[in-house]
Amino acid sequence: MPAAPTAPAARYPRLTPSVRDGEVADLLPALLHGELDLLLIENWSNRPRHIPEGGAVRTILTEEAQRIRPP
């Protein structure tokens, strides 16, 4: 991920990428109001995150989560 925010800047020199860390619940309103361009979030299949109208989801990675059982 470290190169991901800067890779488009080589093609689009006027682009100034930045990264903001936070909780999805806090950042989602900023995305929907146009203050952010995208969010990179995790979404659990057993507790899927609700994406409000106007939002779109694109899966970039799927990984199986395994429960660790104590001995």
JODA-V195936 format. One record per run of one state. SS is the DSSP state (~ for helix, > for strand, _ for the rest). FROM is the first residue (numbers start at 1). TO is the last residue. If there is no record, write none. Layout:
SS_FROM_TO ; SS_FROM_TO
This chain:
__1_3 ; ~_4_11 ; __12_23 ; ~_24_32 ; __33_43 ; >_44_44 ; __45_46 ; >_47_47 ; __48_71
